[in-house]
Amino acid sequence: MPTFDKAAAETLLSTVFAPWVQDLRLSIEAIGGDSAVLRMPFSDRLCRSNGVICGQSLMSLADTAMVFAVCAAAGEYIGMTTVDQTIHFMRPATKSDVLADARVVRLGKTMAYGSITIRTDGDERPVAMAQTAYALLRESK
């Protein structure tokens, strides 16, 4: 089985994702098995007027992290599209980098399901938790 490693993930991050996702300056903290951890560095540009990191950026972080977890579980990049994403915001994130720990719950032939925990750097308490589902766009042979 092929291996989807950090180098492959970094290439994917800079080539496949939309420019505005690249503008989030995400980095791969860890990848392997059926999981991936991505970091989103703090920026005032991600905050609402009250200094809280906006939910839209957290949802994008979660969605992107799960793409990498699915690729790690599959051992290669698979085209996919988000079918469902549910997120629960549990507390505000302010003035800190944010980490998304994405784990594949089930990887099937046509669908993948995952769970993501988002937290601020240096604090294990969750900021948000997301559940996702993806349609896998494998080429038919």
VMD Tcl script that draws the C-alpha trace (Angstrom):
set ca {
  {0.00 0.00 0.00}
  {1.34 3.47 -0.87}
  {2.19 5.90 1.91}
  {0.81 9.42 2.16}
  {3.46 11.20 4.24}
  {4.17 14.75 5.38}
  {5.99 15.65 2.15}
  {3.02 14.46 0.06}
  {0.66 16.39 2.35}
  {2.67 19.61 2.03}
  {2.66 19.28 -1.76}
  {-1.09 18.69 -1.74}
  {-1.66 21.70 0.52}
  {0.14 24.00 -1.91}
  {-1.34 22.63 -5.15}
  {-4.90 21.31 -4.74}
  {-6.65 23.67 -2.33}
  {-8.25 26.97 -3.28}
  {-6.09 30.09 -2.90}
  {-8.19 31.39 0.00}
  {-7.55 28.12 1.91}
  {-3.84 28.56 1.22}
  {-4.17 32.10 2.64}
  {-4.97 30.48 6.03}
  {-1.25 29.49 6.14}
  {-2.06 25.99 7.44}
  {0.78 23.65 8.28}
  {0.96 19.89 8.76}
  {1.90 19.11 12.37}
  {1.50 15.32 12.12}
  {0.13 12.80 9.67}
  {-0.09 9.03 9.57}
  {-2.27 6.01 10.10}
  {-5.78 7.36 9.92}
  {-5.19 10.86 11.29}
  {-3.74 14.28 10.63}
  {-3.08 17.33 12.79}
  {-3.06 20.74 11.12}
  {-2.11 24.11 12.60}
  {-3.75 27.39 11.69}
  {-1.55 30.27 12.90}
  {-3.28 33.11 14.68}
  {-4.02 36.20 12.63}
  {-6.18 39.22 13.39}
  {-7.55 38.74 9.85}
  {-9.35 35.60 11.11}
  {-11.10 37.39 13.96}
  {-14.48 39.01 14.31}
  {-14.62 42.53 15.72}
  {-14.53 41.17 19.28}
  {-11.20 39.34 18.78}
  {-12.68 35.83 18.57}
  {-11.46 33.63 15.70}
  {-14.43 33.29 13.36}
  {-16.28 30.03 12.97}
  {-15.88 30.04 9.19}
  {-12.10 29.71 9.50}
  {-12.46 26.95 12.10}
  {-14.83 25.03 9.81}
  {-12.35 25.39 6.93}
  {-9.55 24.15 9.16}
  {-11.61 21.10 10.20}
  {-12.61 20.27 6.62}
  {-9.06 20.59 5.33}
  {-7.59 18.53 8.17}
  {-10.00 15.69 7.44}
  {-8.96 15.61 3.76}
  {-5.44 14.86 4.94}
  {-6.61 12.22 7.42}
  {-8.56 10.44 4.67}
  {-5.50 10.54 2.39}
  {-3.33 9.17 5.20}
  {-5.81 6.32 5.79}
  {-5.98 5.56 2.05}
  {-2.23 5.85 1.59}
  {-2.66 8.33 -1.27}
  {-4.55 11.39 -2.41}
  {-8.13 10.62 -3.33}
  {-10.36 13.27 -4.83}
  {-13.30 13.88 -2.52}
  {-16.10 16.29 -1.88}
  {-17.68 17.22 1.42}
  {-21.19 15.79 1.77}
  {-21.83 16.86 5.35}
  {-20.07 18.79 8.08}
  {-21.54 19.40 11.52}
  {-19.60 21.46 14.00}
  {-20.24 22.32 17.63}
  {-18.49 25.41 18.96}
  {-17.73 24.93 22.64}
  {-15.70 27.99 23.64}
  {-14.07 30.95 21.91}
  {-10.56 30.84 20.47}
  {-8.60 34.05 20.83}
  {-5.01 35.19 20.21}
  {-3.61 31.69 19.73}
  {-2.74 29.25 16.98}
  {-5.45 26.64 16.50}
  {-4.88 22.90 16.01}
  {-7.26 20.47 14.31}
  {-6.85 16.78 15.15}
  {-8.70 14.85 12.43}
  {-9.35 11.11 12.64}
  {-11.03 8.83 10.14}
  {-13.93 6.94 11.69}
  {-14.66 4.85 8.59}
  {-13.09 4.71 5.14}
  {-15.23 2.90 2.60}
  {-15.11 2.55 -1.17}
  {-17.36 5.52 -1.89}
  {-17.67 7.38 1.43}
  {-15.43 8.44 4.30}
  {-16.48 9.62 7.76}
  {-14.42 11.50 10.27}
  {-14.23 13.33 13.56}
  {-12.20 16.46 14.27}
  {-11.30 18.07 17.58}
  {-10.16 21.69 17.44}
  {-8.22 23.28 20.28}
  {-5.93 26.23 20.86}
  {-2.19 25.67 21.13}
  {-1.21 24.89 24.72}
  {-4.75 24.10 25.91}
  {-6.23 20.60 25.64}
  {-9.82 21.79 26.13}
  {-11.78 21.61 22.86}
  {-12.77 24.81 21.11}
  {-14.96 22.89 18.68}
  {-15.77 19.36 17.57}
  {-16.83 18.43 14.04}
  {-18.19 15.36 12.30}
  {-17.74 15.04 8.54}
  {-18.74 12.87 5.61}
  {-17.10 12.82 2.17}
  {-17.99 11.25 -1.16}
  {-14.83 9.68 -2.54}
  {-14.26 10.44 -6.20}
  {-12.23 7.37 -7.11}
  {-11.77 6.71 -10.79}
  {-13.63 3.60 -11.91}
  {-11.44 0.94 -13.43}
}
mol new
graphics top color blue
foreach p $ca { graphics top sphere $p radius 0.5 }
foreach p [lrange $ca 0 end-1] q [lrange $ca 1 end] { graphics top cylinder $p $q radius 0.2 }
display resetview
